[in-house]
Amino acid sequence: MTSEKTDFRTTIRQSLTATQNGTVTILSSLLAVEDLLGYIPLEAIEEVASLTNSTTNEVWGVASFYTNFRFTPPGDHVLEVCWGPSCHILGAQNIVKEVLGTLNLQGEGDTEDHTFTFKYNTCLAACGQAPVISIDHQLMGRMTPEKTKERILSVKATGEKGKRQNG
Amino acid sequence: MTKAFQKLVEKSKAHLEQIQSKPRVRISIDLSGLAAGALDILNTFKDEVSANKLDVTISEVGGLGLNYAEPLVDIQNPGGPRVFYNNVTPDQVPSLVREHLIEGNPVLSGAMAVETRDPSLDIPTLTELPMMKGQVRIALRNAGHIDPSDILDYIAAGGYNGLNKGLFEMEPSAVQEEVAKSGLRGRGGAAFPTATKWRFLMGSPGPIKYILGNCEEGDPGAFNDKGILEGDPHTLLEGMILAGYATGASNGIVFIRHGHDTPIERTRKAIAQAYANNLLGENILGSDFSFDVEVSLVGESYVSGEETALMESIEGKRAMPRYRPPFPAAYGVWGKPSNINNIKTLAYVPEIVSRGGEWFTTIGTEKSKGTAILCLSGTIERPGMIEVPMGMTIREAVEKLGGGVPGGKPVKLLQTGGPLGGVLRGDKIDIPLDFDAMAAAGAILGSGGIIVGDDTVCAVDLARLLVAFCQYESCGKCFPCRLGTTHLLQILDRICDFKAQPGDLDLMRQLGNDMQVGSLCGHGQLGFNPIKSSIEYFPDEFAAVIEEKRWPTKNYFPDFFMPDRAKRNQQTETFSSLRRA
């Protein structure tokens, strides 16, 4: 095993023990890993299993149940579009259509150059500002397809990685 | 008043005086404010204040609920009026700082309201605003006014008074009786009498018993639980501690969806401050009552808001409902006796204990006491969160406070009580906000989300969206729900593709019936509700799409986009291949 791999495991282990306050469970541990990495790597499944004294099967069962978890690294920026009824009525479908076109995607997923990950959110809880999207966890309300495209292009133009990759 | 509490009150008074001696800027930083760009406003204010070397308190407060007016800022100089500025843009900030903060002249052109009548200012008071008029704010009494991250702000506003009274002047059973007297009923949807629920837990053996505060709030269109935690997290904590005292519980858990950062951070901070001031932990305020509270986060799963699924989730498992019995009061989280209350329900408790149950009964109707906390969104003039007395009609709340549909058009439909609540036709909204009257009319108040649709909204399209949500969020435990919602969605998809088959409506009714009798929780039992209510109220629109193959209104989306759970499972395959490698 290379030292790089060992470091990765050490980082995961640290995130599991250092950042969790309160009761430690499989779910709380997975959320801690997601906060750190933005996804759940195989190593984390094993580390969580050993920390919580459960099987990898049990951990995998929880991780695949909650729709916020993913198992490969996300793109540099995570774009979420709310598809709740308030946003729907005010045109969220048109925003999704624009996003898919701009990012050249068929549905949820990562762009080919891995700069963007698109996902739906069932409610971003800012219904008074519908339709709502979020980029790298920053909420944006009263959106239109045009404004969404502008935001995507301006984020792309900065060339930076998102501050928080988790969603 | 006990010495320990007396000291806190004095400290809070000194704190308040100190704050009032300096100019104060309050900026609404809640999820809605953030979506409206409040963070830019906050940063611009900070920059301007430091550039001008001013000694000003800038407070990040929760929302007043006036979502249409965000970003919302209010400014008050010592001894001067507190002026509210609506829809503030970063460009406006330098002049607000210069004219109001430095020169002491409120900028009338951008001002929406003033806190108390000021003869020199020709603007309405806050309570005269159309969206505030008629509100009775109990759970939201402090939201937007106090700094949610400062426990002294809460105490200075009368906070923890109820707890002090409960702990030192009342027996636990007297606290429960006070809540019984108030007639408080659960605000999570079931409207079960809170004191009766508490009584179940009182009879359960200790020493470990749990009070669970449910802020999962997965219903799209509802954000009032999160709104309370963002604006006034201590009111929840105080209510929870009182519930714990009344029922002899030892632990409290606040249950929140991961990813909603402002309510989570503010609740965690409030808990830490409560511990630091001996309002949580061992021997609270020197009494012999001890109580611990922690936050438990959940991943994205709608069903985790169901009370037994919630307990599975707290234990770190998949959020799937349990069989009942045993009921939570006997066998709850970690197998210990538990009591689950909605955030709104618990947020009323401090005021009920401090002002008496009798007082609470003066608000509301015969069988629904107190207030309703509603979230208005959709095609509405003034979206936001309001707290109005029970008994007000839904029409009054939507049209008078919310301003109705923009342009004075009629309300075509309301989507209430979350996606499972289905729709209500615009001419049926003269019913009062009252649990029993609404149930009798076939409407669900649920968590309080009210989404308004104008005449452009297509009932068939909206029904498909609601069913898509139910399908996506089915936890999968009961196959009538898992397969039923999937089948319902397939049928609606083909109806919307103008490929309806004969008997599709009957087939959906049959499926809906099977789901109702064969599912463990409300998700499957009510999963047909969106279609049922839509067909009942808008049969013409279904006929237009099914038979005439045309869309009856202009707000519809034939290329319907939604997340695909099956595609997520392909990630699973990627993962398995990794595993084998």
Interface residues (C-beta under 8 A of the other chain):
Chain A: N21 G22 T23 T25 I26 L27 S28 S29 L30 L31 E34 L42 T52 G61 V62 S64 F65 Y66 T67 N68 F69 R70 F71 T72 C82 W83 G84 P85 S86 C87 H88 I89 L90 Q93 N94 V96 K97 L100 G107 E108 G109 K119 Y120 N121 T122 C123 L124 A125 A126 C127 G128 Q129 A130 V132 H137 Q138 L139 M140 G141 R142 N166 G167
Chain B: L31 S32 L34 A35 A36 G37 L39 N67 Y68 E70 E217 G218 D219 P220 G221 A222 F223 K226 H258 G259 H260 D261 R268 E294 V295 S296 L297 V298 G299 E300 S301 Y302 S313 I314 E315 G316 K317 R318 A319 C375 L376 S377 G378 T379 P383 G384 M385 Q415 P419 G449 I451 G453 V457 L462 L465 L466 F469 Y472 E473 C475 N555 F557 D559 F560 F561 M562 P563 D564 R565 K567 R568 N569 Q571 T572 T574 F575 L578 R579
